[in-house]
Amino acid sequence: MDALTPPSADSFATAAEAAAANPRVHVVCAEPSIANHFLAELRDVTVQQDSLRFRRNLQRLGEIMAYRISSQLSYTDKTVKTPLGESSSKHLHDFPVLATVLRAGLPFHQGFLNYFDQSPSAFAAAYRIEGTAQVQVQVDYLSAPSLDERVLILVDPMLASGKSLVQTYRAMLRFGTPRQIHIAAVIASPQGVEYVTREIPEATLWVAAIDEGLNEQAYIIPGLGDAGDLSYGSKL
């Protein structure tokens, strides 16, 4: 499906069913939880007027997804000394590298960093080139630690066409090849889910919700608007 072709209701149902059947795609808000409340506030045009609350809700969803992803990571047994004795517990084997796309990804990334507080971070400046017939993405800046044999969690609030995430991931491979890759988004389109799972088949995808599809400008419908502008103000 072309990224700029609006999908039908049938195509959304097919994508949602495919996601549910794919063990590498997790839809966090498929079942009722507090995550659904945070997502509803992110979408609400009235609540969106409070940029502080918008950023905080992105952080909260990042924290929830970090917790969910943590169940897929490796742990080692460790004995810790308590005031009254000793306790055997599980400790994270190594903290993942957290990567995000500037600037919209920063609050979402912070939610992951709140939980993976010893993680190094990677950043990419990627943006869409507007006014073109097809969605084109430019990656201008990359900063990352070594990714060789690391767990990489790449986060971006909106998974529209998927091209910025895929291009960012491929650009980051210059820093090494991760042994495990997780991609997290708040809202995804069926086209974005299909594109990312096809282009990065080794990745596990985590999304809060899969929406109806994309409009002619490749923005997610109903979506929530521009996450960067809602977090930090309009740009020129």
Buried (B, 14 or more C-beta within 10 A) or exposed (E): BEBBBBBEEEBBEBBBEBBEEEEBBBBBBBEEEEBBEBBEBBBBEEEBEEBEBBBBBBBBBBBBBBEBBEEEBEEEEEEEEEEEEEEEEEEBEBBBBBBBBBBBBBBBBBBBBEBBEEBBBBBBBBBBEEEEEEBBBEBEEBEBBEBEEBBBBBBBBBBBBBBBBBBBBEBBEEBBEBEBBBBBBBBBBBBBBBBBBEBBEEBBBBBBBBBBBBBEEBBBEEBBBBBBBBBBEEEE
